[in-house]
Amino acid sequence: MELDVRDSGDLPASKIEEFYDSVLAPSFADSELIPRAEFLADLNDPGGDTVASVAFDDAGEILGGAVGQWFPQSRVMLTAYLAIRPGRRGGGIGGRILRAVLADWQRRVDPLLIVGEVEDPRHHTDIGFGDPERRLKFYAAAGAKIIPVPYFQPAIQAGGERVPHLFLMTFAVSDECRRGERGIDASPVRAFLEANLAGNEGSVDRDDPATAALFDAVTGAAVELVDP
């Protein structure tokens, strides 16, 4: 089966809306998914840092896609969402989309790191949005590594809650960012964590225990990556 991965900027608004409704909405809990109107507005913002790629089969059906958020000050790209349309999972589509968007993002912005948020299966179970253990194995097979920090997804909307017990994983590491055989420079990680928290929650509360623990884990010059 042919897979055509297209940038959202090359697609009509109706296809972006279909991607959100048929792929993203059935794949993530409300606490994890940016509201539809905000997602569409972010993609339409010419100065924005949100990018999306949508994958089609050779008949033109949307199969899945990925959404990235660029943090230019830290040169970190966050893989905010990677999802496959329900009923089409398990056929290798996810791996092909991941490879395509990683290559595209590396060409587009030359990131130091491409990272993603992945549920820790010791704390999360399948509640209708996919099996966390299978998801972790998928990323491990793709070569992803864990940045050993007590990561949580910030509250992404007003009145929302954080999503605890997540792995922050590296999907791609530039040579410029590597430190030794398994280490990476900690400074872009710190800068990303700060920008991600401030951008979503409005500020970084260093007195908050979860936030303090997060930054305490990256106080050194480098951080050693861990196998999933």
C-alpha angles and dihedrals in degrees: 000000000000117000119204113194111193133186113246090234088068094052133082117251091251091064092049090051090048090050091054095045099042102033114019101036095052092044104054138047117245091252090059101040126079111233115267097244092049092048093052092045092051092053091047093051106103091204095042129116099221118106131178138192124198124202122216131187121228090271092057097253116144108244102175143297149192138254123207132192117205120214102194098185092058095029090230124139115206116209093219095179138006114174144158125215111262110263093029099070124116099037099101094265093121094056092049092050092047093052092047096050094043090055091045094049092047090054093042104049108003094229124199088217139010109203139177140195113240127180116248103235090211087070105023131061134189107281095170100293100086138294112289092207093054090045092053091049089051092056092042090055088051090057098256119157132202122246099216101233129122091252129189131175109248118240100276098198137034111279091011128127133241119253107231132199100042130146117233102215134187115230095176133010123194120226088241090063099046120107113190125320098319106006133099132196108272096207098078089046091054092046092050093048091051095046093045093051095044093045094052104031100029097242145022112249105201090186091062106102096223092048092046091051090049094055094039087063092061103040095114130081093256140017125214116231119230130213114245 
